[in-house]
C-alpha cells in the first residue's frame, strides 16, 4: 500500500507544523484552505504525515504551490515519491503542464525539480521579498 494519500481535515495541525519547519516562506492560509479543497493536497503518511505536496489546479495547468518534507526525514526519498505521484496523477487527469516557482539562487531546489523534467520558463525579478525567483515548467 502506498504511503501517499489525500489530506484529511485531521491532518491540518501536523501539516502546519511541517510547513513551518520546512519552508522559509509558507502560505499558511493556502494550506488551511487546501485541506478542505479545492486546491489538492497529497500527504506522505508513515503512521502520521511527514510530507505533503499542495497543487492548485487550473486545467490544463497545475501550479505546485508547496512541496514540504519534515526536516528530520528529509533526504529519504519522501519528496521524490510525493512529486512522482503528483505528476503521475496530474497526467492521468489530463493536465498538460505543471508549473512552480523557486528562488533563483537555490541551486539545490532547482536541481531537484530538474531531475523530474522541470525546465526554466522565465526569470521573475524581485518575486520574493528578499530576492529573484524563477518559473519552472514541466509538460506532461
Secondary structure, DSSP 8 states (H G I E B T S, - for coil): --SEEE--GGGHHHHHHHHHHH-SS--HHHHHHHHHSSSEEEEEESSSEEEEEEEEEETTEEEEEEEEE-GGGTTSSHHHHHHHHHHHHHHHTT--EEEEEEETT-HHHHHHHHTTT-EEEEEEEEEETTEEEEEEEEE-
